[in-house]
């Protein structure tokens, strides 16, 4: 499985515990007075959790990223307020994420009708990739294994169930191409 290649240390585990028990409670980065120090503390902690963490990364309040040990996030990118993302995620540079976004790690298996779905297990986790210069609106849901191409905008409330070309504006449920930015 994908975890076998990941090496984590006691330092990673302690940083994760500090984040989950304390730092999630700190105010949002836009809060007057306490916002900037809260952003900085979460960033310093997540640098010790994530597989790769670029410069000026903004991990907002209540961002849930599992263990985070496989997560890669580039410069000037962020995880939105109350987002729930899988840790087998690669985020490029200059990525904005709205609040309450969900990035799913896998699906339930439902191929057989003679066995209840709950007993069929789950599919293997697949990597989700968000390329550079992407804006993900509020309450977006990404199904497992999606690749959001460079320069794309995902409209608020979209359920992204397939991949689209670079510089696409995508919205709706199910997702559809609204127009190209080019």
N, C-alpha and C positions, 0 to 999 in steps of 0.2 A: 504494500500500500504506500501511498504518497508520504506518510509520516516517517517511514524508515530512513529516509535521507536527511531528516531534520534532526539537528543536535541542539538540545536546549540545556541550559545550565541552571544552577540554583539561582543565579542572578536573574535569569528570565522568569523563573517561577515566582520569586519574591516581588519583582516588578509587576507581574500579572496580579498577584494578590493585593498589592498596594492599589493598583488601578481599580480592581473590582470592588474593594471594600471602602475605599476613600475617595479616589479622584473622580469617580462617576457622579458623585454628589456635588462637586464644585459647580459654580454657575457657568452659563454659556459664555463663549468668548466675546460676545457683543455686550455683555452686562457692564454698565459703568463701574469703574474702580476695580472690581474683583475679576472682571472678564479676562484681561490680559495675563495676570498671574496664573489664573486657572488654566488658560490655554497653554502657557509655558510649562506648567507642572505636568499636564497630561502628555505633552510632547516629549518631555525628558523621560518620562516613564515608558512611553510607547517605543522610544528609540531602543530601549532595553528588552522589549517584548518582540517586536516585529522582526521578520527575517531581513527586511530592508526598510529603512525609514529615511526619506530625503530631508532636505532642509525646509523649514517653515511649513511643517505639516500641522494641520488643525484637526485634532480628534475632539469632537464636540461632546457635550454632556450626554450621558447615557448611551454612547456608542457601544454596541455589543459586537465583538469580533471573534467570539469563541476564545481559543487560546491565543490567537494572533501569531503563533510561532511560524506560520507559513505565509503570512501576509506581507506583500511588498507594496510600498506606496512611495511615489515620486515627489519631487520638490513642489512646493506650493499647492499641494492637494489636501483634501480633507474628507473626513467621515462625518456625515450630518448628525444633527441632534436626534437621539433616539433611533438611530439606524440599527439594523440587524444584518450583519454581513457574515459570510462564510470566511474562514481564514485561508482558504485556498483561492486567494484573490490577488490579482496584480493590477495596481492602479498606476497610471502614468503620471506625467507632470501636469500641473495647472488644471486639476479636476475639481469641480464643485459638486457637492452632493447636498440635496435638500433634506429636510427632516422626515423621519419615519420611513426611510427607504429600506427595502428588504432585498437581499441578494441570496438566493437559495442555493444550498450546496449540492443537493441531489433530489431525486424523485422517488416515489413509491413504485414498486413493481406491481403491475396489474394485468399481466399477460394471461394468466389462467383464470377461468371462471369457476373451476371446481374447488378452489381454495379461496377463503376470504382474503381480501387485499391486505388486511393487517398482518396476515401470516406469510405474505410473499416477500417481505423484506424491502430493502431499498436498493436503488441503483448505486453504482460506484460514484464517488465524488469526481467532478470534473472542474477544471480551472476556469474561472471567469476572468476575463481580461477587459480592462477599461483603458483605452489608449489615451494619449495626450489631448489636452484642451477640450474636455468634455464637460457638459453641464447636465446634471441629473436633477430633475425637479422633485418636489415633495411627493411622498407616498408612491414612489415608483417601485415596482416589483420586477426583478430580473430572474427569469427561470435559469436553471443550472446550465453552465457552459457557454453563456453568451459572450460575445466579443463586441464591445461598443467601440466603433472605429473613431479615429482622430477627428476632432472638430465637431462631433455630433452633439445634438441637444435632445434630451429625452424629456418630453412634456410631463407635467405633474399628473399623477394618477395612472400613468401608462403601465401596462403589463407587457414587458418586453419578452416576447416569446420566440423571436428569430433575430438574425443579424442583418444589419443594413450597411450600405456603403459609407465611406468617409463623408463628413460634412452633411449628414442627414439630420433633418428635424423629424422626430418620430413621436407619435402619440396614440392614445386610444387603447381599448381593450376589446379584441386583441390588437397588438401593435400594428401600425401601418405607417408608411412613409407619408408625411405631410408635404414636405418639399425638401429640395437640396439647398444648402447654403451657398453653393457655387453658382 
